Amino acid sequence: MSATTKQPDTMQADSAQALRGRIEELGPWFHNLTLRGIETAPNHFLGDYPEVKFASFRNAIPEDLTGMKVLDIGCNAGFYAMEMKRRGADRVVGMDVDLRYLRQARFAAEVNGLDIEFRELAVWDVATLGERFDLVIFMGVLYHLRHPLLALDLIHEHVARDLMLFQSMQRGSKDVAQVDEDYDFMAPAPFEEPGFPKLHFIEHRYAHDQTNWWVPNRACVEAMLRSCGFRIEARPEDEVYLCRWQPAAVPPDGPQCVYPVKGSR
Ligand SMILES: C[S@@+](CC[C@H](N)C(=O)[O-])C[C@H]1O[C@@H](n2cnc3c(N)ncnc32)[C@H](O)[C@@H]1O
């Protein structure tokens, strides 16, 4: 053997070194993924995130997604998209507005040998996909949006077909008061109830992040989902909901009061 021929151990060390280097180049990572034994965000402030979160609701999602199409909106580095592909989904599309995260997602999927389409796309543009998905994942995005109800309306109108896995940061009371059909103008007491739906507006920053705009309480999350045509089937984790598409109630100001449906068909 010549002096320059490498032993298998050395080759492995070289390729681990190269992988580590590429992971560093692509960082910083929000998703801690384990790529061939190397973690992308080992010092994540939430621990082994999102694995620790997923552990508490992984059983709420069908184990076998064969024949299904999945859309992960705000996919970040693709943790959930990859999990769904591993469950056998026929087609998985991940979308995000941040190219940095999309580069990470594409790289991670390639290392893991998973065929996933990643698109640079904002939730506002879901209609351009021109297809519906059996499972839409909309986790950790709502509170980053200036127009959260519009996002849910668009998802309902254009891409959701059946299930939606949803998560939002929540603050305030976890009580959920009964929602009445109407309220008396002269009786403001319901607004003081902890369980009345409340959406807290963040004018500047929350947790040093200027993209945190609205933080709902639990009652508000649930009311918004219902209002946009998502029936809540389960809350397998404190902030996570599994919902099912149902026809949305037509608002009194008309079905196209907020955004045009045109351009989607
Ligand atoms: C808190 S991270 C959540 C990531 C992942 N869904 C999860 O639950 O771990 C929010 C993600 O949403 C993306 N995002 C923010 N605004 C968006 C928008 N308007 N449309 C699509 N994605 C968006 C961000 O780039 C980021 O990757």
The ligand as a Gaussian input file, in Angstrom:
#p B3LYP/6-31G(d) Opt

LIG

0 1
 C      -40.257000      29.373000      14.769000
 S      -39.787000      28.765000      13.177000
 C      -40.747000      27.246000      13.147000
 C      -40.099000      26.201000      12.288000
 C      -40.817000      24.860000      12.225000
 N      -42.107000      24.963000      11.563000
 C      -40.969000      24.287000      13.602000
 O      -42.089000      24.239000      14.124000
 O      -39.977000      23.878000      14.162000
 C      -40.707000      29.798000      12.052000
 C      -40.409000      29.508000      10.596000
 O      -41.381000      30.159000       9.790000
 C      -40.742000      30.789000       8.710000
 N      -41.618000      31.886000       8.256000
 C      -41.772000      33.116000       8.807000
 N      -42.652000      33.847000       8.119000
 C      -43.087000      33.059000       7.115000
 C      -44.004000      33.257000       6.046000
 N      -44.636000      34.413000       5.880000
 N      -44.231000      32.243000       5.193000
 C      -43.574000      31.055000       5.334000
 N      -42.682000      30.820000       6.317000
 C      -42.440000      31.802000       7.194000
 C      -39.407000      31.233000       9.275000
 O      -38.446000      31.487000       8.270000
 C      -39.050000      30.036000      10.149000
 O      -38.366000      29.035000       9.445000

